[in-house]
Amino acid sequence: MNVKPFRLPEKKSYKKMDIAILKQTIRDLASKEMKTRIEAKKFIQSSSFFRLCDRLNLNASDIKNSLDTLMDYPLISRKALSEEIARFIDKEEF
């Protein structure tokens, strides 16, 4: 029997996943669905969010405050801004 050893994904894969989670969280905050927005809001208040930001070398408190401010905008503006933020994240190198 030929068994290959288990290997963890490269750190780069984890970083891509963290970036995708951050972008989806931002998009979820602009969702039409109240339940989706509530879950995203819970996530940005969680220790998991703070660890995610730490792994990406982002200041979690600043990001959280910015996302809290985003929530003050009307839904249509929030959707446009969240997509703009996601495009900005795509251009950044973490």
C-alpha positions in Angstrom: 0.0 0.0 0.0 1.4 3.4 -1.0 0.3 6.0 1.5 1.4 9.7 1.1 2.2 11.7 4.3 -0.3 14.4 5.2 0.8 17.9 4.5 -0.7 21.1 5.7 -1.5 23.7 3.1 1.1 26.4 2.6 0.8 29.6 4.6 -0.1 31.5 1.4 -3.2 29.3 1.1 -4.3 30.2 4.7 -3.7 33.9 4.0 -5.9 33.7 0.9 -8.6 32.1 2.9 -8.3 34.8 5.6 -8.6 37.5 3.0 -11.6 35.8 1.5 -13.2 35.7 4.9 -12.6 39.3 5.6 -14.0 40.3 2.2 -17.1 38.2 2.7 -17.6 39.6 6.1 -17.6 43.1 4.7 -20.0 42.1 1.9 -22.3 40.4 4.5 -22.5 43.6 6.5 -24.1 45.1 3.3 -26.5 42.2 2.7 -30.2 42.8 2.2 -30.8 39.8 4.6 -31.0 41.0 8.2 -29.8 37.6 9.5 -26.7 37.8 7.3 -25.9 41.3 8.6 -26.4 40.2 12.2 -24.1 37.2 11.8 -21.4 39.4 10.2 -21.8 42.0 13.0 -21.4 39.2 15.6 -18.3 38.0 13.8 -16.5 41.4 13.8 -17.1 41.5 17.6 -15.6 38.0 18.1 -12.1 37.0 19.1 -11.9 35.1 15.8 -12.1 38.3 13.9 -9.4 39.8 16.0 -7.2 36.8 15.4 -7.9 37.0 11.6 -6.9 40.6 11.5 -3.8 39.8 13.5 -2.8 37.1 11.0 -3.2 39.7 8.2 -1.2 42.3 10.2 -4.2 44.6 10.4 -5.3 46.6 13.4 -8.5 44.8 14.4 -9.9 47.7 16.4 -9.4 50.2 13.6 -11.0 47.7 11.1 -13.9 47.1 13.5 -14.5 50.8 14.0 -14.5 51.4 10.2 -17.0 48.6 9.7 -19.2 49.9 12.5 -19.1 53.3 10.7 -20.0 51.5 7.4 -23.2 50.2 9.1 -24.4 53.7 9.7 -24.8 54.2 5.9 -28.1 53.4 4.1 -28.1 49.9 2.6 -27.6 51.0 -1.0 -24.6 53.1 -0.1 -23.3 50.3 2.2 -23.4 47.9 -0.7 -21.4 50.2 -3.0 -18.9 51.0 -0.3 -18.4 47.3 0.7 -17.6 46.4 -3.0 -15.2 49.3 -3.2 -13.5 48.1 0.0 -13.3 44.5 -1.4 -11.7 45.8 -4.6 -9.2 47.7 -2.4 -8.4 44.6 -0.4 -7.7 42.7 -3.7 -5.1 45.3 -4.6 -3.3 45.1 -1.3 -0.5 42.7 -0.5 -0.7 41.1 2.9 
